Amino acid sequence: MAYQAGPIGGPQQKSTKALVALIMAIVSFVLFPFILSIGALAVGYQAKKEIAASNGAIAGADQAKWAIILGWISLVWGIVAIALYATVLN
């Protein structure tokens, strides 16, 4: 991984939003899949915009990317689980 220089006079800050989104996405596989996965998607996309607008001053693009990916997987998995549950009950 290449070092990316931050703003002059200090190191890069890490995005708190990206970390929160990633934690929400991971936890969404166990607890409240719809609520947390949608939250992870919203915060992940916000973090991605914030990081892009910072011109390298804020790190965490990979965390935001994985939060979005895992958020979509969890959301789809929740929909499939409900569909399977509804099918088995009929």
C-alpha positions in Angstrom: 0.0 0.0 0.0 1.5 3.3 -1.0 1.7 6.2 1.4 -0.5 9.0 0.5 0.6 12.4 1.8 -2.0 14.3 3.8 -2.4 18.0 4.0 0.8 20.0 4.7 1.7 19.9 8.3 0.1 16.7 9.4 -0.8 13.1 8.7 -4.0 11.9 7.0 -7.1 11.7 9.2 -9.2 8.6 9.1 -12.9 8.8 8.3 -15.0 8.1 11.3 -18.0 7.7 9.1 -16.3 5.0 7.1 -15.5 3.0 10.2 -19.0 3.4 11.6 -20.5 2.3 8.3 -18.2 -0.8 8.2 -19.1 -1.8 11.7 -22.8 -1.3 11.0 -22.5 -3.5 7.8 -20.7 -6.3 9.7 -23.2 -6.3 12.6 -26.1 -6.2 10.1 -25.5 -9.9 9.3 -26.4 -10.8 12.9 -28.7 -8.1 14.2 -31.5 -6.1 12.5 -30.4 -6.8 8.9 -32.7 -4.2 7.2 -32.1 -1.3 9.6 -28.4 -1.7 9.9 -27.7 -2.5 6.3 -29.6 0.5 5.1 -27.8 2.6 7.7 -24.5 1.2 6.6 -25.3 2.1 3.0 -26.3 5.6 3.8 -23.3 6.3 6.0 -21.0 4.5 3.6 -22.0 6.7 0.7 -21.7 9.8 2.8 -18.2 8.7 3.9 -17.3 8.1 0.3 -18.3 11.6 -0.7 -16.6 13.2 2.2 -13.3 11.3 1.4 -13.5 12.2 -2.2 -14.1 15.9 -1.4 -11.1 16.1 1.0 -8.6 15.7 -1.8 -6.5 13.2 0.1 -6.8 14.8 3.6 -9.1 12.0 4.9 -8.4 8.3 4.5 -10.8 5.4 4.6 -12.0 4.9 1.1 -11.5 1.2 1.3 -13.5 1.0 4.5 -16.3 3.0 2.9 -16.2 0.7 -0.2 -16.4 -2.5 1.9 -19.2 -1.0 4.1 -21.2 -0.4 0.9 -20.5 -3.9 -0.5 -21.4 -5.6 2.8 -24.4 -3.4 3.3 -25.8 -4.5 -0.1 -25.0 -8.2 0.5 -26.7 -8.0 3.9 -29.8 -6.3 2.5 -30.2 -8.8 -0.3 -29.5 -11.7 2.1 -32.3 -10.4 4.4 -34.8 -10.2 1.5 -33.9 -13.7 0.4 -34.3 -15.0 3.9 -37.7 -13.5 4.2 -38.7 -14.9 0.8 -37.6 -18.4 1.8 -39.3 -18.1 5.2 -42.6 -17.1 3.5 -42.3 -19.9 1.0 -41.7 -22.5 3.7 -44.7 -21.4 5.7 -47.1 -21.8 2.7 
